[in-house]
Amino acid sequence: MIFLEFHSRIIVETLTRAFQSEKPEAISSTVADFDGVLINIETLKVKTNIAISLNWTCYSELEKCGTQEILKREYDDMLTSPRQGYDVTILVDLEKHAPNKDEIIKKASLLKRWVFSAPFEKFFNHQIAETTCSPILINYRSDSSLYLSVEKDRVTCVFTTTFKDEDDVVLGKLALQQFVDIRKERHLQQSPQVLYSHREPPRELQSFNVLRGDNVSYITFVLFPRHFSDKNRYETINLLQSFRNYLHYHIKCSKAHLHSRMRARAIDSIKILNRARPDTEKEKKTASGKTFVRVA
C-alpha cells in the first residue's frame, strides 16, 4: 500500500527551482491541493521574496482550534498578513533563507499540514492534561467531515466520507473491513482500534448534523495516549489527515487494477474464439481467371 505525501510537491519543486536559479524569475501560480485547498505561489515586487498563500473553506473552523498559534510557532517571522482572497500567507526570502534552504522548502511545503493539525493537537493536549473539551465537527470537504471528542483515557476521531459510485461503496467496505479485521488477526494491540459503520452514523454523531445516505460511511479511530505521545504525535497526525485521501486513492487504484485484469481476460477470450473459428475455403482461380472448383 502506498502512503500519500504529506507535503505539497508543487511548493517543493517551485521553491527548489527558485533557490537554484542564478537570477530570480517572476512566479505566479495557483494550484489545487487535496480537500479543496487552493495554494498560490507568487513573487512580490522584490523578486527574491516569494509569497505562499493558502485558501480553505473550513479555515474559520480550524482557526477556532488554534491554527494561528501553531502557525506562529512553526513559521515565526515567515508568517505575514494574508493576501487578498486567502486565509494565510507565508513569505520566503531567497537571500535570507538561502543558508537553510532545504529546511525552509520542507517547512513551506507543510503549510496545509500545520493548518489542519490544529484540532488534533488541541484534543491531544486536552487528553494529556485531563481537561474537558466539547466535541467538534469540522466539515473540511463538502462530502466529508471530521469529528473529535476527548474522554478520560482516549481521543475519538470519526471520519465521515461519501462514495460517489456504488462500486466505491463495495470496495470501500472491503478495504475498511480490513482495518477492523487485521488488528485481530495479527494481534496488533498497540495500533488504534478501528470501527466501521455504513449508512447509520455512530452514537457519537447522533446529535450532530452529519451527512447521511446510502453512500455515506463512518470510520472511527480510538486513540490512546501512546498514539499521540511526543514520539508518535507528528506521524499520527500525518496519517489521520491523509486517511480520507488514502482510502479513495486506493479504491481508484483497485478499480483500475480490476479493469486492467478484465481487459486482459477479454483479449485472451477473443484470441481463443479466433483460434476456434473454422477456416472458410477460399476460391481458387485458374490462370485465365476462371474459378477453379474441385469436384469430389
Secondary structure, 3 states (H helix, E strand, C coil): CCCCCCCCHHHHHHHHHHHHCCCCCCCEEEEECHHHCEEEEEECCCCCEEEEEEECCCHHHHHCCCHHHHHHHHHHHHEECCCCCCCEEEEEECCCCHHHHHHHHHHHHCHHHHHHCHHHHHHHHHHHHCCCCCCEEEEEECCEEEEEEECCCCEEEEEEEECCCHHHHHHHHHHHHHHHHHHHHCCCCCCCEEEEEECCCCHHHCCCCCCCCCCEEEEEEEECHHHHCCCCHHHHHHHHHCHHHHHHHHHHHHHHHHHHHHHHHHHHHHHHHHHHCCCCCCCEECCCCCEECCCC
